[in-house]
Amino acid sequence: MFSNAIKKDNYGYLFIAPFFIIFFIFGFYPILYSLYLSFTNWNGLDAPAFVGFENYLRAFTDPVFFKSLFNTFFIWIISVIPQLTISLVLAVILTERYLKGKDFFRAVFFFPNIVTAASLGLLVSLMFDWKSGSVNQMLLSLGILNDAIDWKHNPLFMRLLVSAILFFQYFGYSMLIYIAGLQGISHEYSEAAQIDGASKVQIFFKITIPLLKPIILFQVITSLIGGVQIFDQPYMLTEGSGAPNDSTLTSVMYLYRTAFEQNKFGYGATLAFCLFLVIGILSIISFVVSYRKK
């Protein structure tokens, strides 16, 4: 009887086994193999040649890699600050109990998140094309411009354009996360504060923001992880070149170029683990800053 009970208790492992089998084959094993490749030189055809920490030393002195990191964080910061700020303001507005049509606006603001990143990058690339782009055509027809502008040869503008695409695509998602957090805050806090004479601004900064701290931290960390992996939008916008002068070359684009265009899979794996370290360090810093003891 006792042995049969033990066997029945173990039936649950049979149901979760497929997930772990698939994870170890298609998830954990590739990670370990990539870690091994990061210590080798491998072109995908010949046998990997072990080189120790040579690839990591190369990465720490690679100017293109550091430029791609700078581009990535510049684009991410310019995008994430308005994204998290405006989405929070919209979330507060769209959680007002007596606001009509709020469900419609929630759906409208979330809609860009449904569109694929590659599609948005291609669409914006066509809009800002020098010869046939709709932006130049509109400005010329309105008499604002005398000659067409080659938008894609301005490094700062291209970085800002990628940031704008990221903001447009993800601010609705951030808004919904904030709305979920706001709906978990009891109205009793704000009602008690109003009775004590607090204004809506004071309630927002003194009650709402502190109670939303875990949600804000979640938003920052997830946006950081996603921001470091920016690829589709700048790749489609510049046709994979990172133009002009590698000003929109992100870290993942450089990784892709190194591994899959130049067939340097060992160094590409090294860049991947360097990005993993960067994400891990910045995530830890975010936790420490958010939950430091006063």
Buried (B, 14 or more C-beta within 10 A) or exposed (E): EEEEEEEEEEEEEEEEEEEEEEEEEEEEEEEEEBBBBBBBBBEEEEEBEEBEEBBBEBBEEBEEBEBBBBBBBBBBEBBBEEBBEBBBEBBBEBBEEEEEEBEEBBEEBBEBBEEEBBEBBBBBBBBBBEEEBEBBBEBBEEEEBEEBBBBBEBBEBBBBBBBBBBBBBBBBBBBBBBBEBBEEBEEEBBEEBEEEEBEEEEBBEBBBEEBBEEBBBEBBBBBBEBBBBBBBBBBBBBEBBBBBEBBBBBBBBBBBBBBEEEEBBBBBBBBBBBBBEBBEEBBEEBEEEEEEEE
